[in-house]
Amino acid sequence: MRNSKNYFLFLFVLFFLLISFELILRVSNYREIIYSNRLSFDLINSKKYVLSNNSEVIYELQPNFHESVESINSFGIRDKEYPFEKPNNTTRIILIGDSVLFGPYVKDEERFSEILEKKLNDVSRNTEVMNFGVGGYDINQEFGVFKRALNFEPDIIIIHTYTNDAARKIITRNKEIYELFEEYYFFYDSPFTEFLLRNSYVFRFFSHKSTLLLNLTNFIVYSPNFEMYKYKLMKMKEFSKEKNIPFFVVFHPYLEDNLTETMLNTEREYIRIFKDLNLTYLELRNNYSGHNFSNLRIRDTDLAHLNRQGHKVTADALYDFLLSQAKCEEFS
């Protein structure tokens, strides 16, 4: 009986302390959710991004935004202007993906989408390659973009996948939208994570501190949802088939030759999904293998983003891939 009283007393004290801590954090307006020594930012504080009315994409590029080497058109994609209605005798290819496709730190005309468009127009005139890449997007957001992109009457749709597209990157959908990077995947990822982040300052506090601890110990938390990724990819394939639009996947690997076992398994899992869904896909590692990976990176420590040479190599690979596809009669 005494032990039972002690147990309930302990729970009462713990509950009291948590409530008190919650009030203290609310009064102090504790706002830290995620921290990274390398890169961490509030997307909404960047003028490049705006909250989206589409709950699937969550945020999007600011229409008509121009800064440095990047130009966003009136629709909100980093590309030139396009009418919704496709011009006559025009082949329109749409690329959907995240920041690797978006092409940070290189000029608009240096990206592989623009280079590919030029190469294809040398063979078949009136070809448009539209780049719908947005930094930080995962497969859920790309699915939302896919449905919007259908309004542009594409002849071909290509999903450009990087190794973290199956992982959760966005951890809240209110005005505090934070992006996670592969070095710092969210420790408490669960169906209740989003709700708790919005409503519990204590949860935010311990999330932040646990991430700091993982950073200090160099422990990588990686929690991809491959089942969700596979499901969304399957739905895109089904929609494309219904509309008789050729649908391909381009898999962008880690820009590294000496992969850890975790990295190897991650790449293999994506390839397994493509095969399970009977998708036509291009695995870019085969095309990059003839080059020094460090010569393709935008920065030496960046295993994702391409420099000008990397974009050119990718454009050449995509060009050869499209010409090799029997479905792409426009380029034969």
Sequence and secondary structure as in RCSB ss.txt:
>XXXX:A:sequence
MRNSKNYFLFLFVLFFLLISFELILRVSNYREIIYSNRLSFDLINSKKYVLSNNSEVIYELQPNFHESVESINSF
GIRDKEYPFEKPNNTTRIILIGDSVLFGPYVKDEERFSEILEKKLNDVSRNTEVMNFGVGGYDINQEFGVFKRAL
NFEPDIIIIHTYTNDAARKIITRNKEIYELFEEYYFFYDSPFTEFLLRNSYVFRFFSHKSTLLLNLTNFIVYSPN
FEMYKYKLMKMKEFSKEKNIPFFVVFHPYLEDNLTETMLNTEREYIRIFKDLNLTYLELRNNYSGHNFSNLRIRD
TDLAHLNRQGHKVTADALYDFLLSQAKCEEFS
>XXXX:A:secstr
 HHHHHHHHHHHHHHHHHHHHHHHHHHTT       SS   BGGGSTTEEE S TTT EEE TT EETTEE  TT
SSSS    SS  TT EEEEEE SHHHH TTS GGGSHHHHHHHHHHHHSSSEEEEE   TT  HHHHHHHHHHHG
GG  SEEEEEEETTTTB  B   SS  BB  GGG  TT STTHHHHHHH HHHHHHHHHHHHHHHHTT     B 
HHHHHHHHHHHHHHHHHTT  EEEEEE  S SS  HHHHHHHHHHHHHHHHTT EEEEHHHHHTTS GGGTBSST
T SS B HHHHHHHHHHHHHHHHH TT GGG 
